[in-house]
Amino acid sequence: MGVISDAIDALEDWCCDLFKDGIKSQFDGISELLTDTFAQTTGSGAKGNLVSNFLTKHPAQFTGTAGSAPTGYGIWATIETLCNNVVVPIGGFILTVILLNELCQMVIRGNNFKDFDDSIFIKWIIKALCGVILVANTYYIASALFSFGTNVCSNGLATLFGSGDYLSNSLALKKSALNSLGLGELMTVWFISLIVHLGVMILIVAIVITLASRIIEVFMYLSIAPIPMATMMDSGEWASIGKNWVKQLLALSFQGFFIVVALGIFKTLFSNMITSLNSSSDGVIMQMAMLMGYTAALIFTILRTGAISKSMFNAH
């Protein structure tokens, strides 16, 4: 019986070591996956990765690739040509209609010609010149508005993550932190770590979807820019179109900043959880369950950054 008992104990120890190695490998894989996705986001040694490509680049530099794209394949040139050749004439026509309506309203507004003021023509000419300048250069004005958000994202990444890794190598899960767990608990923790690993992969997919849809939406807003910019010259209800367009563009611009904030919060939560696991083995399953919840919450938050940003700018 002693031989059988020793064999069972050896088998149990082997299974425990197997699950410990599996749990540690899962966390190493999570750390490596996050680091490969967000590592070296800024600085002279920055890689052409997901974050730097979608958040820190101006639309004129965006190619949709991790590296440098061949000359002539930039999306910027395509949208610029479409905007200047197709949409600007339409914006000019709308601006003409609005300015003529404005002139009529300004003339008859003075108590049906009884209080006629010659200065209204000077005001109208200045307004017309401003409208023509805005419509003719609206694509570049709009891209300059978007660059505010790009600069904020770059500074936010530099402040939160610097030029190093997203997660420090010193935050790796220690195998010794799992020594007090039994075989059943190790199986549970391994299963939860597997779900967390899958959740992190889903998180990265959610980030890709959010960032890709954001930059595509930005180019759509830029392509139609002359039309809402022309409506801003109106003194009536039409001006709300242009104002809301500017709010939407700013909301898209600063959506990237909220993504950076969410990633910074998740980094802190993940680091604190690993530190807690390494310092004490009490409540490991609860901490793993909380990490799984944090991952799900971050996925939900990333997908909602667009709505959050729009609510900040009152865009609809």
C-alpha positions as CSV (number, residue, x, y, z in Angstrom):
1,M,0.0,0.0,0.0
2,G,2.9,2.3,0.7
3,V,4.2,2.0,-2.9
4,I,0.7,2.8,-4.3
5,S,0.4,5.8,-1.9
6,D,3.7,7.1,-3.0
7,A,2.9,6.6,-6.6
8,I,-0.4,8.5,-6.1
9,D,1.4,11.3,-4.3
10,A,4.0,11.5,-7.1
11,L,1.3,11.6,-9.7
12,E,-0.6,14.3,-7.8
13,D,2.6,16.3,-7.5
14,W,3.3,15.9,-11.2
15,C,-0.2,17.1,-12.0
16,C,0.1,20.1,-9.7
17,D,3.4,21.1,-11.3
18,L,1.8,20.6,-14.7
19,F,-1.0,23.0,-13.9
20,K,1.4,25.5,-12.2
21,D,3.5,25.5,-15.3
22,G,0.3,25.9,-17.4
23,I,-1.0,28.8,-15.3
24,K,2.4,30.5,-15.5
25,S,2.6,29.9,-19.2
26,Q,-0.9,31.4,-19.6
27,F,0.1,34.6,-17.8
28,D,3.4,34.8,-19.7
29,G,1.4,34.5,-22.9
30,I,-1.0,37.2,-21.8
31,S,1.9,39.5,-20.9
32,E,3.7,38.8,-24.2
33,L,0.5,39.3,-26.2
34,L,-0.1,42.7,-24.6
35,T,3.5,43.7,-24.8
36,D,3.7,42.8,-28.5
37,T,0.6,44.8,-29.2
38,F,1.4,47.9,-27.2
39,A,5.2,47.8,-26.7
40,Q,7.3,50.8,-27.6
41,T,4.4,53.0,-28.6
42,T,6.5,56.2,-28.5
43,G,10.1,57.3,-28.7
44,S,12.8,57.0,-31.3
45,G,12.7,53.2,-31.2
46,A,8.9,53.0,-31.6
47,K,7.6,50.1,-33.7
48,G,5.0,50.4,-36.3
49,N,2.5,48.6,-34.2
50,L,-1.3,48.7,-33.6
51,V,-1.4,51.7,-31.2
52,S,1.2,53.9,-32.9
53,N,-0.3,53.2,-36.3
54,F,-3.9,54.0,-35.4
55,L,-3.6,56.6,-32.6
56,T,-0.4,58.6,-33.0
57,K,-0.4,59.0,-36.7
58,H,-2.1,61.9,-38.5
59,P,-4.5,60.8,-41.2
60,A,-2.1,62.0,-43.9
61,Q,0.4,59.4,-42.6
62,F,-2.0,56.6,-42.1
63,T,-1.5,53.6,-44.5
64,G,-3.2,50.8,-42.6
65,T,0.0,48.8,-42.4
66,A,2.5,48.1,-39.6
67,G,5.4,49.4,-41.7
68,S,5.8,51.9,-44.5
69,A,3.5,51.6,-47.5
70,P,4.6,52.1,-51.1
71,T,4.4,55.6,-52.5
72,G,1.0,56.4,-53.8
73,Y,-1.0,54.0,-51.7
74,G,-1.9,56.4,-49.0
75,I,-5.6,56.8,-48.2
76,W,-5.1,60.5,-47.6
77,A,-4.4,61.3,-51.3
78,T,-7.6,59.4,-52.4
79,I,-9.9,61.2,-50.0
80,E,-8.2,64.5,-50.7
81,T,-8.8,64.1,-54.5
82,L,-12.4,63.0,-53.9
83,C,-13.1,66.0,-51.6
84,N,-11.5,68.7,-53.7
85,N,-12.9,67.5,-57.1
86,V,-16.3,66.2,-56.1
87,V,-17.5,67.7,-52.9
88,V,-16.0,71.2,-53.0
89,P,-18.2,72.2,-56.0
90,I,-21.3,71.1,-54.1
91,G,-20.2,72.9,-51.0
92,G,-19.6,76.0,-53.1
93,F,-23.1,75.8,-54.5
94,I,-24.6,75.4,-51.0
95,L,-22.5,78.3,-49.8
96,T,-23.8,80.5,-52.7
97,V,-27.4,79.7,-51.8
98,I,-26.8,80.4,-48.1
99,L,-25.0,83.7,-48.8
100,L,-27.8,84.9,-51.2
101,N,-30.4,84.1,-48.6
102,E,-28.3,85.8,-46.0
103,L,-28.1,88.9,-48.2
104,C,-31.8,89.0,-48.7
105,Q,-32.5,88.6,-45.0
106,M,-30.0,91.3,-44.1
107,V,-31.5,93.8,-46.5
108,I,-35.2,93.3,-45.5
109,R,-34.4,92.8,-41.8
110,G,-34.1,96.6,-41.2
111,N,-37.9,97.2,-40.7
112,N,-38.7,96.6,-44.4
113,F,-36.1,99.1,-45.8
114,K,-37.0,101.9,-43.4
115,D,-33.8,101.5,-41.4
116,F,-31.4,100.6,-44.2
117,D,-27.7,100.4,-43.2
118,D,-25.0,100.3,-45.9
119,S,-22.6,98.5,-43.6
120,I,-24.5,95.3,-44.1
121,F,-22.9,94.9,-47.5
122,I,-19.4,95.1,-45.9
123,K,-20.5,92.5,-43.4
124,W,-21.8,90.3,-46.1
125,I,-18.7,90.6,-48.3
126,I,-16.5,89.7,-45.3
127,K,-18.8,86.7,-44.5
128,A,-18.6,85.6,-48.2
129,L,-14.8,85.8,-48.3
130,C,-14.6,83.8,-45.1
131,G,-17.0,81.2,-46.5
132,V,-15.1,80.9,-49.7
133,I,-11.8,80.4,-47.8
134,L,-13.3,77.9,-45.5
135,V,-14.9,75.8,-48.2
136,A,-11.9,75.9,-50.5
137,N,-9.5,74.8,-47.6
138,T,-11.9,72.9,-45.4
139,Y,-10.2,69.5,-45.9
140,Y,-7.0,70.8,-44.4
141,I,-8.8,72.8,-41.7
142,A,-10.6,69.6,-40.7
143,S,-7.5,67.5,-40.7
144,A,-5.9,70.2,-38.5
145,L,-8.8,69.8,-36.0
146,F,-8.2,66.1,-35.9
147,S,-4.5,66.6,-35.3
148,F,-5.4,68.0,-31.8
149,G,-6.6,64.5,-30.8
150,T,-3.5,62.9,-32.4
151,N,-1.2,65.1,-30.3
152,V,-3.1,64.3,-27.1
153,C,-2.9,60.6,-27.8
154,S,0.8,60.8,-28.4
155,N,1.4,62.7,-25.2
156,G,-0.9,60.4,-23.3
157,L,1.0,57.3,-24.5
158,A,4.3,58.9,-23.7
159,T,3.1,59.8,-20.2
160,L,1.5,56.5,-19.3
161,F,3.7,54.0,-21.1
162,G,6.9,55.8,-22.2
163,S,9.0,54.1,-24.8
164,G,9.3,50.8,-23.1
165,D,7.1,47.7,-22.7
166,Y,3.4,47.9,-21.9
167,L,4.0,45.5,-19.0
168,S,7.3,45.2,-17.1
169,N,9.1,41.8,-17.1
170,S,9.3,42.1,-13.3
171,L,5.6,41.6,-13.1
172,A,5.7,37.9,-14.3
173,L,3.7,35.5,-12.2
174,K,5.9,33.4,-9.9
175,K,5.3,29.7,-9.8
176,S,6.0,29.7,-6.0
177,A,2.8,31.9,-5.6
178,L,0.7,28.8,-6.4
179,N,2.4,26.4,-4.0
180,S,-0.3,26.5,-1.3
181,L,-3.1,25.5,-3.8
182,G,-4.4,22.0,-4.1
183,L,-4.9,20.1,-7.3
184,G,-8.6,21.1,-7.6
185,E,-7.8,24.8,-7.0
186,L,-5.0,24.7,-9.6
187,M,-7.4,23.2,-12.1
188,T,-9.9,26.0,-11.4
189,V,-7.2,28.7,-11.6
190,W,-5.8,27.2,-14.9
191,F,-9.3,27.2,-16.4
192,I,-9.9,30.8,-15.4
193,S,-6.5,31.8,-16.7
194,L,-7.4,30.2,-20.0
195,I,-10.6,32.3,-20.2
196,V,-8.6,35.4,-19.3
197,H,-6.1,34.6,-22.1
198,L,-9.0,34.2,-24.5
199,G,-10.5,37.4,-23.2
200,V,-7.3,39.4,-23.8
201,M,-7.3,38.1,-27.4
202,I,-10.9,39.2,-27.8
203,L,-9.9,42.6,-26.2
204,I,-7.2,43.1,-28.9
205,V,-9.8,42.2,-31.6
206,A,-12.2,44.8,-30.0
207,I,-9.4,47.4,-30.0
208,V,-8.7,46.7,-33.7
209,I,-12.4,47.0,-34.6
210,T,-12.7,50.2,-32.6
211,L,-9.6,51.8,-34.0
212,A,-10.2,50.7,-37.6
213,S,-13.8,51.9,-37.6
214,R,-12.7,55.1,-36.0
215,I,-10.1,56.0,-38.7
216,I,-12.5,55.0,-41.5
217,E,-15.2,57.2,-40.0
218,V,-12.7,60.0,-39.8
219,F,-11.9,59.8,-43.5
220,M,-15.6,59.8,-44.2
221,Y,-16.0,63.0,-42.2
222,L,-13.1,64.5,-44.0
223,S,-14.4,63.6,-47.5
224,I,-17.7,65.4,-46.9
225,A,-16.1,68.4,-45.1
226,P,-17.0,71.2,-47.5
227,I,-20.7,70.7,-47.2
228,P,-21.1,71.1,-43.4
229,M,-18.5,73.8,-43.4
230,A,-20.6,75.8,-45.9
231,T,-23.6,75.6,-43.7
232,M,-21.7,77.2,-40.8
233,M,-22.0,80.5,-42.7
234,D,-25.8,80.4,-42.2
235,S,-27.3,82.4,-39.3
236,G,-30.3,80.1,-39.0
237,E,-30.9,76.4,-38.4
238,W,-28.6,75.2,-41.2
239,A,-25.6,76.3,-39.0
240,S,-26.4,73.4,-36.6
241,I,-25.3,71.0,-39.3
242,G,-21.8,72.4,-39.5
243,K,-21.5,72.8,-35.7
244,N,-22.5,69.2,-35.1
245,W,-20.0,68.1,-37.8
246,V,-17.2,69.8,-35.9
247,K,-18.3,68.2,-32.7
248,Q,-18.4,64.8,-34.3
249,L,-14.9,65.3,-35.7
250,L,-13.5,66.4,-32.4
251,A,-15.3,63.5,-30.7
252,L,-13.6,61.0,-33.1
253,S,-10.3,62.8,-32.5
254,F,-10.4,62.5,-28.7
255,Q,-11.9,59.0,-28.8
256,G,-8.3,57.8,-29.1
257,F,-7.4,59.6,-25.8
258,F,-10.1,57.7,-24.0
259,I,-8.8,54.4,-25.4
260,V,-5.3,55.4,-24.0
261,V,-6.9,56.1,-20.6
262,A,-8.7,52.7,-20.6
263,L,-5.5,50.9,-21.5
264,G,-3.6,52.7,-18.7
265,I,-6.3,51.7,-16.2
266,F,-6.1,48.1,-17.3
267,K,-2.3,48.1,-17.1
268,T,-2.5,49.3,-13.5
269,L,-5.2,46.7,-12.5
270,F,-3.3,43.9,-14.2
271,S,0.0,44.9,-12.6
272,N,-1.6,45.2,-9.1
273,M,-3.2,41.7,-9.5
274,I,0.1,40.1,-10.4
275,T,1.8,41.8,-7.5
276,S,-0.9,40.6,-5.1
277,L,-0.7,37.0,-6.4
278,N,3.1,37.0,-6.0
279,S,2.9,38.4,-2.4
280,S,0.1,36.1,-1.1
281,S,-1.7,33.0,-2.3
282,D,-4.9,33.9,-0.3
283,G,-8.0,34.3,-2.5
284,V,-6.3,33.4,-5.7
285,I,-9.5,32.2,-7.3
286,M,-11.3,35.4,-6.4
287,Q,-8.4,37.5,-7.8
288,M,-8.5,35.5,-11.0
289,A,-12.2,36.0,-11.3
290,M,-11.7,39.7,-10.7
291,L,-9.1,39.8,-13.5
292,M,-11.5,38.1,-15.8
293,G,-14.1,40.7,-14.9
294,Y,-11.6,43.5,-15.5
295,T,-10.9,42.1,-19.0
296,A,-14.5,41.9,-19.9
297,A,-15.1,45.4,-18.5
298,L,-12.2,46.8,-20.6
299,I,-13.6,45.2,-23.8
300,F,-17.0,46.8,-23.0
301,T,-15.3,50.1,-22.3
302,I,-13.2,50.1,-25.5
303,L,-16.3,49.5,-27.6
304,R,-18.1,52.4,-25.8
305,T,-15.3,55.0,-26.1
306,G,-17.0,56.4,-29.1
307,A,-20.3,57.1,-27.2
308,I,-18.3,58.4,-24.2
309,S,-16.4,60.9,-26.4
310,K,-19.5,62.0,-28.2
311,S,-21.3,62.7,-24.9
312,M,-18.3,64.8,-23.8
313,F,-18.7,67.0,-26.9
314,N,-22.5,66.9,-27.0
315,A,-22.3,65.4,-30.5
316,H,-25.3,63.6,-31.9
